[in-house]
Amino acid sequence: MKTNEAETANRSGGLKVVLFLARVLMGGSLIGLGLRLFVGGGWGAWNSIGVVLPTTYPRGPIGDIFLAFWGNQFVIQLLIWSSVLVGIALVLGVAVRLASYGGILIMLMLYLAVIPPGSVILNQQVMYIVVFLFLVAGEAGKVGGVDSFLAPILEERYPSLKYLLG
């Protein structure tokens, strides 16, 4: 069964809308994460974001490593500001691939702290990682973002930037 150009363009337009919405919503979610941690006073806000790592809770194999950071102000500030900056980059569509890689790293660290037996295998962090992977593969920054203007110019001059922009 052949598809005509109008059907293909219609599907492509729908995909662009989904990528745009996913990018903006993921960015807003990360900004919210950073702000909840900032307003909630740091590590005390873990319960409000769905990540629980108290000393009595069963932890995954590397949970003890993360527990060592519990209460460390540098680490919490790093998490707060990286979440907010990655979120802003996603909302504006600036260096979306780089920001998505950062989002994957943030969610991977949150997931590794409580991997089984401390949590279920499939949780919100895994779903976030999958969406970030779609943003990387789909060039979501080139859909209604600053990357749609910057990426062609910068990638032409610096070809290696194609792995960070878009």
N, C-alpha and C positions, 0 to 999 in steps of 0.2 A: 504494500500500500504506500503510495507516494504522498508526501506532504507538499503543499504548495508554499510559496514564499511568505504568504500572509500568515499561515499557521505557524511557521517557524519563527517569524518575527513576533507573533503574539506570545509564544512560549518563552522566547528570549526576554521579552518585556516583563513577563510575569516573574521570571527568575531574577531579573534585576531588582524588581520591587521587593522580593523576598530577601535578597542579599542586603539591600539598603536597610530594610526593617531589622534584620538580624544584627547588622553592624551597629545601628543606633541603639537597639535594645540591649545588646551586650555591653556597649559603652556605658549606657546609663546604669546598668547593673553593677559594673565595676566602680563607677563613681559612687554609687550608693553604698557599696561595700566599704570603700575607703572612708566615706563620710560617717557611716555607722561606727566604724572602728575609732575614728577620730572623736566623734561626739560621745561614744560609749566609754571612752577612757582606755582604749587599747585592748589588751587581752581580756578584760572583763566583758567585752562585747562579743566574744566568740559564740556564745549561745544564741545571740540575736541573728547571727549569720548562718546558723545551722552547722557550725563546726564545734564539736565538743571534744576537748582533750584534757579533762581533769586527771589528776593522778590516780584516781580509783577506777577510771574507765578502761576497759581492755583496749590495748593499742596494737597496731600492726608492728611488724618486725623493726621498723625504723622509727616508731613513735617515740622511743626514748631520746633519740637525737633531737626531735622537735620539742620534746618536753624540756630539754636543756635550754631552749630559747625562751621558755615561758617567763614573762616578766621583763625581758630584755628590751629596753626602750628603743635602742637602735633598730632592732629587727621589726618592732611594731611600726616605727616611723617609716621604715623602708617598705613594708607592706602597704601602709596607708597611702603613701605618695606614689608608689608604683601603680597601685590600683587606680588612683585618681588620674594619673597621667596617661595610663593606657586607655582608660575610659574616655578621656577628653580626645585623645587621638582617634579613637574609633568613632565617636560622635561626629567629629569634624571631617573624618575621612583622610587623615594625614598619616602617611607611613603605616597603612593598615596592616600590611603583612608583618612588619616589625612589631607593631602593637599586638597583633594576634599571637605572635610567638611569645611575647611577654605575658599575655593573658593565659596561654597554655602553661607557661612556667609557673605562674601564680597558682592556677588551679591544680597543677600537678603536685606542687608542694602542699597545698591544703589537703589533697587526696592522700598523699603518701603518709601524712601524719596519722591517719585513722584507717588505713586499709585493713581488711579483715585480719583478725577477728573483731576489730573495733568498729566496723561499719559493714554495710552491705557492699557487694562488689560494684554494683551500678548505682551511683548516687549523683547528686547535682553537679559535682565537680567533673565527673566523667562526661556528662551531657554538655557542660560548658566547653570542655576540651574538643568534643566533636564539632560543636558549632564554630569554635575558633578555627578548626581545620577547614571547614567549609568556607570561612571568610578568607583564609589564606589561598585556597585553591580557586575560589570564585572571583578573585580580584575585586573584592567588594569596595575598595577605596575608589575605584574608577567609576562607581555608580553614585553620582550625587555627592561626591566628596572632593576635597581639595586635591587629592591624588589624580583626579580626572584632568586637572590642569597641569599639575606639576610633573606627574610621572612621565608623560611623553617627552617633555623637554629634558628632564634630568636623566632618563634612561638612554636617550640618544647620546648625551654627552658622557655619561658614566654607565655603561651597560650593566655593570655588576649591581647597580641599585634596583634592578628589576626583581631581585629577591627580597627587597625590603619595602618597596612601594607597591601600591595597587591593591 
